[in-house]
Amino acid sequence: MFFRLMKRTFTKGFKSKILAVAAIMLGTSMATAMLSISMDIGDKMNRELKSYGSNIVVKPESAYIPAEINGVEIGGKRDNRKFLTEEDALKIKMIFWRHNIVNLAPYLSMQTKVKGGKVTVKGTWFDDEIRIPSGEKYRLGIKDLKSWWEIKGEWIQDGKSNNLAMVGSDLASENNISKGDLIKLEFNKDGKRIEKEVIVKGIISSGDEAENQIFVPLNFLQSALNMGNKIEKIEVSALTSPVNDLARKAGNDPESLTAEEFETWYCTAYANSIAYQIEEVIPGAVAEQVRQISESESKILGKINLLMVLVTIAALISSSLGISSIMTTKVLERRQEIGLMKAIGAEDMNIVLFFLAEIVIFAFVGGAMGFFLGSAFANIIGIKVFSIPVAMKLLLAPFVIILAVIIAVMGSISPLKIVLKLDPAEVLHG
């Protein structure tokens, strides 16, 4: 009898069934899209935010911190500086979270004279192919680290041509320097005057102090001043997890963490846990997170995740209300049938289970269709927003179908109450 009734259910009232499946499909498709994106949103948003600079700076431990304005030192003696080495920079790509380190660039800065005026020259990697001790090769440098810079001319490639330089736009304007010009750099090292000539490869417009500086290949500056492999600091761009209470507690004092908290913190890609591991592999170094960037990343990711949760909840509520409306209509249309079943002895629970079985079947069909439709939506959003496709996540399919069943059942609660309240005598007598 049950199966005969179910068969009749799916052979009559086809329009209402299509509407029920469509309501479930639309709600679950939105949930699938948001869940698929949220599983990738952290890395993708982090990569987008990484285009706006480093979030960790590594410097040698030193009581002396030179004061600078627009890159020009106004106090202290440069000879008192402590240094790191290029090998230290390579160690950063060897830590536990090495795959989260998307870019880094070491710096060595010195004072020079250009056409009689004092200028800061910085040696760094531009777009260099670097081999780390494990044998892996990476392209590292400020080309990607400072991707917002506007360059009039070209970037220096690989730092192999030692006589090339890139000049800040303000400095170039003040000294009438253009791309292709040959400029002379005058250094004073240990009382000795050193002169080097470089060809301007590009003009930098950055909106910061770089517009008053000159950038040259790191090995050129090290060689010119006989400084071996010394560097002054390292800027690191890392994919990090949003800051939470545990990260803040560790930032105040890692020693205050319990063993379990420390393990969780150490094995999570917080900016300060990555900085802690950098300090472990580089003795005598201090790794500090750029808090403005790290906090901004956390806030942005948190707000985007909250927005997606709210959109998902709104879609599911709308779907549930749609199901409620459709099921109420079906119950009212079939009230005589329900009254007849009650009159011949059917219990309320049997009738309720009959309608629940019907809506669960709709939920399975709508949930499966919604999963595939939502996966397609997620892929389109990923391409349009992040320029990266979002792969279909089959592990979400069971969860989405269960979610479809839940919202379908919740939407059926009100119509099923009508079923329980129907009096067979009143219904059958009109």
VEXDREN-2710 file (C-alpha; in Angstrom, 1 decimal):
% VEXDREN-2710
k/r/px/py/pz
1/MET/0.0/0.0/0.0
2/PHE/2.8/2.4/1.0
3/PHE/4.6/1.9/-2.3
4/ARG/1.4/2.2/-4.3
5/LEU/0.8/5.6/-2.6
6/MET/4.3/6.7/-3.3
7/LYS/4.0/5.7/-7.0
8/ARG/0.8/7.8/-7.2
9/THR/2.6/10.7/-5.6
10/PHE/5.2/10.8/-8.3
11/THR/2.8/10.4/-11.2
12/LYS/0.4/13.2/-10.2
13/GLY/1.0/16.8/-9.4
14/PHE/4.3/16.9/-11.3
15/LYS/4.5/20.7/-11.3
16/SER/4.6/21.0/-7.5
17/LYS/7.3/18.3/-7.3
18/ILE/9.5/20.2/-9.7
19/LEU/9.0/23.3/-7.7
20/ALA/10.0/21.5/-4.5
21/VAL/13.1/20.0/-6.0
22/ALA/14.0/23.4/-7.5
23/ALA/13.7/25.1/-4.1
24/ILE/16.0/22.6/-2.5
25/MET/18.4/22.7/-5.4
26/LEU/18.8/26.5/-5.3
27/GLY/19.4/26.5/-1.5
28/THR/21.9/23.7/-1.6
29/SER/23.6/25.1/-4.7
30/MET/24.3/28.4/-2.8
31/ALA/25.5/26.4/0.2
32/THR/27.8/24.3/-2.0
33/ALA/29.3/27.3/-3.7
34/MET/29.9/29.2/-0.4
35/LEU/31.4/26.1/1.3
36/SER/33.6/25.3/-1.7
37/ILE/34.9/28.8/-1.8
38/SER/35.4/29.1/1.9
39/MET/37.6/26.0/1.8
40/ASP/39.9/27.8/-0.6
41/ILE/39.3/31.4/0.4
42/GLY/42.0/31.5/3.0
43/ASP/44.9/30.7/0.7
44/LYS/43.4/32.6/-2.2
45/MET/42.7/35.8/-0.2
46/ASN/46.1/35.4/1.5
47/ARG/47.8/35.3/-1.9
48/GLU/45.9/38.3/-3.0
49/LEU/46.9/40.2/0.1
50/LYS/50.5/39.1/-0.2
51/SER/50.7/41.3/-3.4
52/TYR/50.6/44.2/-1.0
53/GLY/53.9/43.5/0.8
54/SER/55.6/41.4/3.4
55/ASN/54.0/40.5/6.7
56/ILE/57.2/39.4/8.5
57/VAL/60.5/41.3/8.8
58/VAL/63.7/39.5/10.0
59/LYS/66.6/41.6/11.5
60/PRO/69.7/40.8/13.5
61/GLU/69.5/41.3/17.2
62/SER/71.0/44.7/18.0
63/ALA/70.6/47.5/20.5
64/TYR/71.2/49.9/17.7
65/ILE/68.3/50.8/15.5
66/PRO/69.2/53.5/12.9
67/ALA/66.7/56.3/12.4
68/GLU/65.8/57.1/8.9
69/ILE/63.6/59.6/7.0
70/ASN/62.8/58.7/3.5
71/GLY/65.6/56.1/3.6
72/VAL/68.2/58.7/4.7
73/GLU/69.9/57.9/8.0
74/ILE/69.8/60.8/10.5
75/GLY/71.5/59.2/13.5
76/GLY/73.9/56.5/14.6
77/LYS/76.9/55.0/13.0
78/ARG/76.4/52.6/10.2
79/ASP/79.6/50.7/11.1
80/ASN/77.9/49.6/14.3
81/ARG/75.4/47.5/12.5
82/LYS/75.0/43.8/13.0
83/PHE/74.3/41.7/9.9
84/LEU/72.7/38.5/8.8
85/THR/73.8/36.5/5.8
86/GLU/72.3/35.3/2.5
87/GLU/72.5/31.8/3.9
88/ASP/70.2/32.9/6.7
89/ALA/67.6/34.0/4.1
90/LEU/67.8/30.6/2.5
91/LYS/67.1/28.9/5.8
92/ILE/63.7/30.5/5.9
93/LYS/62.6/28.2/3.0
94/MET/63.6/25.2/5.1
95/ILE/61.3/25.7/8.1
96/PHE/58.2/23.6/8.9
97/TRP/56.0/26.2/7.2
98/ARG/58.3/26.6/4.2
99/HIS/55.5/26.0/1.7
100/ASN/53.6/29.0/3.2
101/ILE/56.6/31.3/2.5
102/VAL/55.5/32.6/-0.9
103/ASN/58.3/35.1/-1.3
104/LEU/61.2/36.8/0.5
105/ALA/63.9/39.4/-0.3
106/PRO/67.1/40.2/1.6
107/TYR/68.3/43.8/1.8
108/LEU/71.7/45.6/2.3
109/SER/71.5/49.4/2.4
110/MET/74.4/51.9/2.3
111/GLN/74.8/55.6/1.9
112/THR/76.1/56.9/-1.4
113/LYS/76.4/60.2/-3.2
114/VAL/74.7/60.8/-6.5
115/LYS/75.5/64.1/-8.2
116/GLY/76.6/65.5/-4.8
117/GLY/73.5/64.5/-2.8
118/LYS/73.2/61.8/-0.2
119/VAL/71.1/58.8/-1.3
120/THR/70.3/55.4/0.2
121/VAL/71.3/52.5/-2.1
122/LYS/69.7/49.1/-1.4
123/GLY/71.0/45.8/-2.7
124/THR/68.4/43.1/-3.0
125/TRP/67.1/40.3/-5.1
126/PHE/64.8/41.4/-7.9
127/ASP/63.5/38.3/-9.7
128/ASP/66.3/35.9/-9.0
129/GLU/66.3/32.1/-9.4
130/ILE/67.6/30.9/-6.0
131/ARG/68.6/27.3/-5.1
132/ILE/68.1/26.4/-1.4
133/PRO/70.3/23.8/0.3
134/SER/67.7/21.0/-0.3
135/GLY/68.3/21.5/-4.1
136/GLU/64.9/23.1/-4.9
137/LYS/64.8/26.3/-6.9
138/TYR/62.5/29.3/-6.4
139/ARG/62.1/32.7/-8.0
140/LEU/62.4/35.2/-5.2
141/GLY/62.7/39.0/-5.0
142/ILE/61.0/42.3/-4.9
143/LYS/59.3/42.0/-8.3
144/ASP/56.5/40.0/-6.7
145/LEU/57.0/41.3/-3.2
146/LYS/56.4/44.9/-4.4
147/SER/53.9/44.1/-7.1
148/TRP/52.1/47.4/-6.6
149/TRP/55.2/49.4/-7.8
150/GLU/54.7/51.0/-11.2
151/ILE/57.9/50.7/-13.3
152/LYS/58.8/53.0/-16.1
153/GLY/61.2/50.8/-18.0
154/GLU/62.0/47.2/-17.0
155/TRP/62.7/45.1/-13.9
156/ILE/66.2/43.8/-13.4
157/GLN/66.2/40.1/-14.1
158/ASP/68.2/37.6/-12.0
159/GLY/70.6/40.2/-10.8
160/LYS/73.3/38.8/-13.1
161/SER/74.1/42.2/-14.7
162/ASN/75.8/43.9/-11.9
163/ASN/76.0/47.3/-13.4
164/LEU/72.2/47.9/-13.5
165/ALA/70.0/49.9/-11.1
166/MET/66.4/51.0/-10.6
167/VAL/65.9/54.5/-9.4
168/GLY/63.0/56.1/-7.4
169/SER/60.8/58.5/-9.3
170/ASP/61.4/61.5/-6.9
171/LEU/65.1/61.0/-7.0
172/ALA/65.1/60.6/-10.8
173/SER/63.0/63.8/-11.2
174/GLU/65.3/65.9/-8.9
175/ASN/68.4/64.8/-10.6
176/ASN/67.1/64.6/-14.2
177/ILE/67.7/60.8/-14.4
178/SER/66.0/58.8/-17.1
179/LYS/65.9/55.1/-18.2
180/GLY/69.1/54.2/-19.9
181/ASP/71.2/56.9/-18.2
182/LEU/74.6/56.1/-16.7
183/ILE/75.0/57.3/-13.1
184/LYS/77.9/57.3/-10.8
185/LEU/77.6/56.0/-7.2
186/GLU/80.2/57.3/-4.7
187/PHE/80.7/55.3/-1.5
188/ASN/82.8/56.0/1.6
189/LYS/83.8/52.7/3.1
190/ASP/86.3/52.7/6.0
191/GLY/87.7/56.0/4.9
192/LYS/88.1/54.8/1.3
193/ARG/86.3/56.4/-1.6
194/ILE/84.7/53.8/-3.9
195/GLU/83.1/54.8/-7.2
196/LYS/80.8/52.6/-9.3
197/GLU/78.8/53.3/-12.4
198/VAL/75.4/51.8/-13.1
199/ILE/72.9/51.9/-15.9
200/VAL/69.3/52.9/-15.0
201/LYS/67.1/50.0/-16.0
202/GLY/63.8/51.4/-14.7
203/ILE/62.1/54.2/-12.7
204/ILE/60.1/53.2/-9.6
205/SER/56.8/54.9/-8.6
206/SER/55.8/53.4/-5.3
207/GLY/54.2/56.0/-3.2
208/ASP/56.7/55.4/-0.3
209/GLU/60.3/56.0/0.6
210/ALA/61.5/53.8/-2.3
211/GLU/60.9/56.9/-4.6
212/ASN/63.9/58.5/-3.0
213/GLN/66.2/55.4/-3.2
214/ILE/68.3/53.4/-5.6
215/PHE/68.0/49.6/-5.9
216/VAL/70.8/47.5/-7.2
217/PRO/71.5/43.7/-7.3
218/LEU/72.6/42.5/-3.9
219/ASN/75.8/40.8/-5.1
220/PHE/76.8/44.0/-6.8
221/LEU/76.6/46.1/-3.6
222/GLN/78.3/43.3/-1.6
223/SER/81.1/43.0/-4.0
224/ALA/81.6/46.8/-4.5
225/LEU/81.9/47.3/-0.7
226/ASN/83.7/44.0/0.0
227/MET/81.0/42.9/2.4
228/GLY/80.9/39.2/1.5
229/ASN/77.4/37.7/1.8
230/LYS/76.2/40.2/4.5
231/ILE/72.6/41.4/4.5
232/GLU/70.8/43.9/6.8
233/LYS/67.2/42.5/6.9
234/ILE/64.9/40.1/5.2
235/GLU/61.3/40.8/4.2
236/VAL/59.1/37.7/4.2
237/SER/55.7/37.2/2.6
238/ALA/53.9/34.2/4.2
239/LEU/50.4/32.7/3.9
240/THR/49.0/32.9/7.4
241/SER/46.0/31.8/9.4
242/PRO/43.7/34.5/10.9
243/VAL/44.7/35.8/14.3
244/ASN/42.7/34.4/17.2
245/ASP/43.0/34.4/21.0
246/LEU/45.6/31.6/21.0
247/ALA/47.8/33.6/18.6
248/ARG/47.4/36.7/20.7
249/LYS/48.3/34.9/23.8
250/ALA/51.4/33.4/22.2
251/GLY/52.3/36.8/20.8
252/ASN/52.4/38.2/24.3
253/ASP/54.4/35.3/25.8
254/PRO/54.9/31.9/24.2
255/GLU/56.2/30.6/27.6
256/SER/52.7/31.2/29.0
257/LEU/51.2/28.5/26.8
258/THR/50.5/25.0/28.0
259/ALA/52.1/22.1/26.2
260/GLU/48.9/21.4/24.3
261/GLU/48.4/25.1/23.4
262/PHE/52.0/25.4/22.3
263/GLU/51.7/22.4/20.0
264/THR/48.5/23.7/18.5
265/TRP/50.0/27.2/18.0
266/TYR/53.3/25.9/16.6
267/CYS/51.5/23.6/14.1
268/THR/49.2/26.4/12.9
269/ALA/50.4/29.0/10.3
270/TYR/49.9/32.0/12.5
271/ALA/52.2/34.9/11.5
272/ASN/53.9/34.8/15.0
273/SER/54.4/31.0/14.9
274/ILE/56.1/31.3/11.5
275/ALA/58.2/34.2/13.0
276/TYR/59.1/32.0/16.0
277/GLN/60.3/29.2/13.7
278/ILE/62.4/31.6/11.7
279/GLU/64.1/32.7/14.9
280/GLU/64.8/29.0/15.6
281/VAL/66.7/28.5/12.4
282/ILE/68.5/31.8/12.4
283/PRO/70.3/32.3/15.7
284/GLY/70.8/35.9/16.6
285/ALA/67.8/37.1/14.5
286/VAL/64.6/38.7/15.5
287/ALA/61.5/38.0/13.3
288/GLU/58.7/40.5/13.7
289/GLN/55.3/40.3/12.1
290/VAL/54.0/43.5/10.5
291/ARG/51.0/43.7/12.7
292/GLN/49.0/46.2/10.5
293/ILE/49.1/43.7/7.6
294/SER/48.6/40.6/9.7
295/GLU/45.6/42.1/11.6
296/SER/44.1/43.5/8.3
297/GLU/44.3/40.1/6.7
298/SER/42.6/38.5/9.7
299/LYS/39.8/41.1/9.7
300/ILE/39.2/40.9/5.9
301/LEU/39.2/37.0/6.0
302/GLY/36.9/37.1/9.0
303/LYS/34.4/39.5/7.4
304/ILE/34.4/37.6/4.1
305/ASN/33.8/34.3/5.9
306/LEU/31.0/35.9/8.0
307/LEU/29.5/37.3/4.8
308/MET/29.5/33.8/3.1
309/VAL/27.9/32.2/6.2
310/LEU/25.2/34.8/6.3
311/VAL/24.5/34.4/2.5
312/THR/24.4/30.6/3.0
313/ILE/22.0/30.9/6.0
314/ALA/19.7/33.3/4.0
315/ALA/19.7/30.9/1.0
316/LEU/18.8/27.9/3.2
317/ILE/16.1/29.8/5.1
318/SER/14.6/30.9/1.7
319/SER/14.7/27.3/0.5
320/SER/13.1/26.0/3.7
321/LEU/10.3/28.7/3.4
322/GLY/9.8/27.6/-0.3
323/ILE/9.4/24.0/0.8
324/SER/7.0/25.0/3.5
325/SER/4.8/26.9/1.0
326/ILE/4.8/24.1/-1.5
327/MET/4.1/21.3/1.1
328/THR/1.3/23.4/2.6
329/THR/-0.3/23.6/-0.8
330/LYS/0.1/19.9/-1.4
331/VAL/-1.4/19.0/2.0
332/LEU/-4.4/21.3/1.4
333/GLU/-4.9/19.8/-2.1
334/ARG/-4.8/16.3/-0.7
335/ARG/-6.8/16.9/2.5
336/GLN/-9.6/14.5/1.3
337/GLU/-7.1/11.8/0.7
338/ILE/-5.6/12.3/4.1
339/GLY/-9.1/12.3/5.7
340/LEU/-9.9/9.1/3.9
341/MET/-6.7/7.4/5.2
342/LYS/-7.5/8.5/8.7
343/ALA/-11.1/7.2/8.4
344/ILE/-10.0/3.7/7.4
345/GLY/-7.7/3.5/10.3
346/ALA/-4.3/5.0/9.3
347/GLU/-2.5/6.5/12.3
348/ASP/-1.2/10.1/12.3
349/MET/2.4/8.9/12.4
350/ASN/2.0/6.7/9.4
351/ILE/0.6/9.6/7.3
352/VAL/3.4/11.9/8.6
353/LEU/6.0/9.3/7.7
354/PHE/4.5/9.0/4.2
355/PHE/4.9/12.8/3.6
356/LEU/8.4/12.7/5.1
357/ALA/9.4/9.9/2.8
358/GLU/8.2/12.0/-0.1
359/ILE/10.1/15.1/0.9
360/VAL/13.3/13.2/1.7
361/ILE/13.3/11.8/-1.8
362/PHE/12.8/15.3/-3.1
363/ALA/15.7/16.4/-0.9
364/PHE/18.1/13.7/-2.2
365/VAL/17.3/14.7/-5.8
366/GLY/17.5/18.4/-5.2
367/GLY/20.6/18.1/-3.0
368/ALA/22.5/16.1/-5.6
369/MET/21.5/18.6/-8.4
370/GLY/22.3/21.5/-6.0
371/PHE/25.8/20.1/-5.3
372/PHE/26.7/20.0/-9.0
373/LEU/25.2/23.4/-9.7
374/GLY/26.9/24.9/-6.7
375/SER/30.2/23.5/-7.7
376/ALA/29.8/25.1/-11.1
377/PHE/28.9/28.5/-9.4
378/ALA/32.0/28.2/-7.2
379/ASN/34.2/27.6/-10.2
380/ILE/32.8/30.7/-11.9
381/ILE/33.3/32.8/-8.8
382/GLY/36.8/31.5/-8.4
383/ILE/37.8/32.4/-12.0
384/LYS/36.1/35.8/-11.9
385/VAL/37.3/37.0/-8.5
386/PHE/40.6/35.2/-8.0
387/SER/41.5/34.1/-11.6
388/ILE/41.8/30.6/-10.2
389/PRO/39.3/27.8/-10.8
390/VAL/37.8/26.1/-7.7
391/ALA/37.8/22.3/-8.0
392/MET/34.8/20.2/-7.3
393/LYS/35.0/18.9/-3.8
394/LEU/33.3/15.5/-3.8
395/LEU/33.7/15.2/0.0
396/LEU/31.1/17.9/0.3
397/ALA/28.4/15.9/-1.6
398/PRO/27.2/13.8/1.4
399/PHE/27.2/16.9/3.7
400/VAL/25.2/18.9/1.1
401/ILE/22.6/16.1/0.7
402/ILE/22.2/15.8/4.5
403/LEU/21.8/19.5/4.6
404/ALA/19.1/19.3/1.9
405/VAL/17.3/16.7/4.0
406/ILE/17.5/18.9/7.1
407/ILE/16.1/22.0/5.4
408/ALA/13.4/20.0/3.6
409/VAL/12.2/18.4/6.9
410/MET/12.3/21.7/8.7
411/GLY/10.3/23.3/5.9
412/SER/7.7/20.5/6.2
413/ILE/7.1/20.9/10.0
414/SER/4.3/23.5/9.6
415/PRO/2.4/21.5/6.8
416/LEU/2.7/18.3/8.8
417/LYS/1.0/20.0/11.7
418/ILE/-1.9/20.7/9.4
419/VAL/-2.0/16.9/8.6
420/LEU/-2.2/16.1/12.3
421/LYS/-5.0/18.6/12.9
422/LEU/-7.2/17.4/10.0
423/ASP/-10.5/15.9/11.2
424/PRO/-11.6/13.2/8.8
425/ALA/-15.3/13.7/9.5
426/GLU/-15.1/17.4/8.6
427/VAL/-13.0/16.8/5.5
428/LEU/-15.1/14.0/4.1
429/HIS/-18.4/15.8/4.7
430/GLY/-17.0/19.0/3.0
END
